[in-house]
Every structure is written in structure tokens, then in C-alpha cells.
């Protein structure tokens, strides 16, 4: 696999390259976000390991740019361990997060996990009963939901709501429309009923339910699943 390692600390990129070389990967190196974007544009990259704090363009902005065109896994690196940094990175499109200094075995395990998920997704793209956006995958054949490779257990009603929105990612559904499609009856005082289920779904699929990445409210209109 082709892996891009982006960090302004040359010792770190050189060390990670050694670990990944031993795993049989081909490694590209970049010292800032701008170099990383050029490499992703010119080469077939299967995974990115991206530092957050870098000159010229930081890892957050570079990840946002990559996500505009690519759905390849991104693992964030940072010397900070605060939860806010983790949440920001993951909400901006990163798939995983690891704090420096890191254990090489842990990094390799995370790389393997993300590549496994990425290659599995590639084999699913031709199936019409698979709905995916970012790391959220709904398999309507097996009635399963996974987020970043981890299975999420939903009630039948929660599943129907999420499937409706994910199958039409980017489209906003009114509360009444969601109720009528899921409950198969005319909406009557449906706002609270739908809102409760939406809250429960968010608690299960979002890293930070108060700042959702997938299931979002459009104030005064309804809800949608973000198209990532």
C-alpha cells in the first residue's frame, strides 16, 4: 500500500517510514500540508498519517482539502493529548488519532485497521444495498451499521430513520416527512417523537453528539445525514 507520512519533524517521518517499510508499504514523505496535497494529487495514496501542527498549512486544513476529493483514511498525529484536539481532528474528517510520543506497535495496529476498513469499503462500493458517508456504513442486506469499523447497535426505528437519511445523504427531510416514511402514518405531534430518536442515534454514531459529524439539524427545516 502507498502511505503518505506528513510531519515537519524529519526524525519522526524517517522513523515511521522504517516501521512501514518493514510492513511492506511504500512510503511518501511530506513536511507540511501543502506538500501533502501535492503528493495526494499526483499519486495513488491509500492512507495518510498527518501531523496537526505544521508550518505553511497545518494538518487540519490539509485534511479538509483531502476530504473534498478523496475518502482515504487519515490518522492524525499530535503532541497534544487534549480531547478538544481529538474532537476537532475527527470532526474535520480524520479517521483516527494518536498522540506523540507513540508506541510503534500501536501505530502499526492502527494503520492495519484503517487499511482493512478502506479495502473492505472498496469491495462494497458496487453493492447497491450499501450506504456510506465518511466512516459511516449501513448494510441494508444484513441490517447492520458501523462507524469507523465498529458495529453500532440501533433499534429498528432508529435504523429506519438513519437508513432513510443516509440513503439520501445531503438531502434535508422535514420532521413530518421522516415520521410519515418511518412510521407509515400521518404525522401528528411528531416533532418530539422524531427528536428523541435522532438524539439516541447521535449518541450511538457520533464522537461528540453535541457537534455531530454525520446526523445534522437544519434549523427550521429538519434533519439530514451529511454527504462526506
N, C-alpha and C positions, 0 to 999 in steps of 0.2 A: 504494500500500500504506500501511497505518496502522502507524507505528513509534513506540514509546514510548522516550524517552531519559530515563534516571533517573540524576541526579548532583547532589550538593549544591553543586557549583560552577556557578553560573549562567552564567559565561563559557563553560564547556565545553558545557553544554546548548544555549546560544544558537549557538555555533559549529557544533556538529553539526547543529542544525536548519537552518542555512543550506546546508550541504553536501547534506542530504537533501531540502530544498525544491528544490534545483537538479536533483535526480534525479526530481522529480515525486511525492514521497511526502508524506503528511500526517503531521505530527509532533505527538505529545503529549509534554509535559514534566512530570517529577516531581523533587522534591528529596530524597526518601527512599523507603525500601521500602514504607512504609505508603501513601503517595500512589500509588506504582506499582501496588500491589494493587488500590486503588480504581479506577484507570483501566482496568486489565485486566478488572476485573469489569463495568464499565459500558460498555465499548467493544469493538469487534472489532479487536483488535490482532494484527498479522501478524508482528511481530518486536520484541524488546526489547533495548536497549543499556543495560546495568546496571553502575553503579559498585559496587565491593566495599565500600569504607569510607564509610559514611554514618551520620548520626545517626538515632535512633529505631528504625530497622530497617535492618540492613546488606543488601548485595546478595546474599550467600549465603542468608540466611534468606528473603529475598523470592523468590529463585529457587526454593527448595524449596517455598514456598507456591504459586507459579505452577505448578510441575510437578505439584502434586496435582490440578489441574483442566485444565491446558492443555498442549499439546505444541508450542507456538510456539517458534521459535528464540530463544535468548538468547545475546547476545555480552557477555562480561564486560569491564569496564574496570577497570584498577588502576594506581596509581602504582608498584607493586612489580613487580619482574621475576623474583622467586624462583620456581623450579619448583614449590615446595610450594604456593604460592598458586594457580598454574595448575592443578595436580592437584586441589586441593580444590574449586576452582570448577567444573571439568569433571566431577568425580565427583558433585557436588551437582546436576547437571542442565544446566549451561551447555553450549552447542554450540560456542562459540569463545571466544577470549581475546585481548585486545590491550592492550598496555602504554602508559600515558601517559608522556611526550607521544607522540602517534601521528601518522603521516602520513595526512592526509585521504584520499588516493587509496587507501591500504591499507584504511582503514576502509570506504570505499565498496565496494571489491572484496569485502571480507568480508561486507558487507551483501547485496550481489548474490548471492554464493554461497549464503548461508543462505536467502534468499528463493527462490532457484531450487530448492534442495532441498525447502523447505517446500511450494512449489506443486506440485512433482513428486510428493511424498508424497500430497498431496490428491487427485491424479488416480489414484493407485494404490489408494486405500483401498477401492474397490469390487471389486478383483480378489481372488478367494479364494485365489490361489496366492502372495500376498504376505504375508510375516510380518514385522512390525516392532515394535520396542520402543525408545523413545527414538530415537537416531540409527542403530540397527542395523536393516538391512533385508535380508531374504532373499527373493529372487525365485526361486521353485521352477520356474518355466517356463524361465528362462534359466540356472538353477543358479548364480546369482551372489549374492555377499554384499558389502554396502557398509556402511561405518561413517562417519557424518557426510559422506556423499557420495563418499568414497574407496573404490574397489573393493579387496576383500581376497581374496587367493587362498588357498583351502583345498584340502587333499587330499580325495578322495571320501569317505573315512571321517570326516574332520573335518567336512565339510559335513553328512553324515548325522546326526552327533551334535548339531551346532548346530541343524539344522533341527528335529530331534525336540524339543529343549528349547525353542526359540523358538516353535514351533507350539503349545506348551503352556505359555506363559510364566506363571511364578508357581508352577507345579506342580513338586514335588521328585521326581526319578527316582532310584531306587537304582542303585548301580553295576551290579548284576546285570541289572536291567531295561534299562539303557542297552545293555549288552553284547548281551543277547538280541535286542533290537529292531534294533540296527545290524548285528551280525554274523550274525543269524539262526541262532544255535545256542545250546545250553545253556551258561550261564556256568560257567566252571571256572577258578579262579585269575584272575579278570577284573579285580581291583582295580588292579593295576599297569598293565595294558594301557589301561584307560579313563583312569586318572590321567595317563598320559603324553600321550594325545591331548587331554585337557582343558587341560593345561599349554600345549601347542602352539597350541591355539585361542586361549587367553588372550593369548599373545604376539602374536597377529595382530590381535585385535579390541579389546584393552584399551589405554588410555593408560598405565596403571600395572598390570601383571598381578598385582602383589602386593596391590593394593587394587582388585579388579575392580568395574566398574560393571554389567556385564551377566551374565557367567557366574560364578555364585557356588556355593560349597560350603556345604552344611548338614551340619555335623559329626555323624557317626554315622548319617547317613541317606543322603545322596547329593548330587546337583547339580541346579541349576535356572538358567534364564535369568530374570533379574529382569523383572517387568512394570512398565514405566515409562510 
